[in-house]
């Protein structure tokens, strides 16, 4: 019983701390279909490893291979972040590592 109360207190404390955390320049808000938010976040933070992980997670759901998933997401009618396709969004966010990854794979 004591452990359960301690766990609830810890969760409440962490939740309160998370709501008052300061916003930094790297943080952003995603509006839209949240199942694809990881792609936009990976580009916004210039994180190739996170982008690859999102590609891997969507194999079988979007397309049969990572390369096909990437092609579908970067197509003219594919995923948009901030109104831009992934490649243009990577240029807009100065995400050079992700931009290099995306352009090398197409």
ZIJOLIN-V972410 format. One record per residue. N is the residue number from 1. PHI is phi in degrees with one decimal (* if undefined). PSI is psi as a letter, one per 40 degrees, with the letter a starting at -180 (* if undefined). Layout:
n = [N	N]
phi = [PHI	PHI]
psi = [PSI	PSI]
//
This chain:
n = [1	2	3	4	5	6	7	8	9	10	11	12	13	14	15	16	17	18	19	20	21	22	23	24	25	26	27	28	29	30	31	32	33	34	35	36	37	38	39	40	41	42	43	44	45	46	47	48	49	50	51	52	53	54	55	56	57	58	59	60	61	62	63	64	65	66	67	68	69	70	71	72	73	74	75	76	77	78	79	80	81	82	83	84	85	86	87	88	89	90	91	92	93	94	95	96	97	98	99	100	101	102	103	104	105	106]
phi = [*	-63.3	-65.7	-64.4	-66.1	-65.3	-63.6	-62.1	-64.8	-63.3	-63.0	-63.2	-65.2	-65.7	-64.5	-65.3	-65.3	-68.9	-77.3	-107.0	-64.5	-68.8	-90.0	-101.5	-64.5	-82.1	-79.9	-152.1	-115.4	-99.1	-122.7	138.7	-73.7	-67.9	-68.8	-108.3	-59.9	-61.2	-66.6	-65.1	-65.6	-62.5	-69.9	-61.5	-100.6	53.9	-115.8	-63.8	-62.0	-67.2	-63.3	-63.3	-63.0	-67.3	-60.2	-60.9	-64.8	-97.8	-66.9	93.6	-95.0	-102.0	-155.5	-82.2	-133.9	-60.3	-62.5	-68.5	-59.5	-61.9	-62.4	-67.8	-70.8	-93.3	-64.2	-55.1	-103.4	-86.1	-63.2	-122.4	-124.9	57.3	80.0	-117.7	-70.0	-59.4	-68.4	-64.8	-65.0	-66.4	-67.8	-58.8	-92.2	55.5	-93.8	-65.8	-65.5	-68.1	-59.9	-61.2	-61.8	-63.9	-71.6	-72.8	-91.2	-95.3]
psi = [d	d	d	d	d	d	d	d	d	d	d	d	d	d	d	d	d	d	d	e	h	i	h	i	d	e	i	i	h	h	h	a	h	e	e	e	d	d	d	d	d	d	d	d	e	f	g	d	d	d	d	d	d	d	d	d	d	e	h	d	d	d	i	d	i	d	d	d	d	d	d	d	d	e	i	d	f	a	h	i	h	f	e	i	i	d	d	d	d	d	d	d	e	f	g	d	d	d	d	d	d	d	d	d	e	*]
//
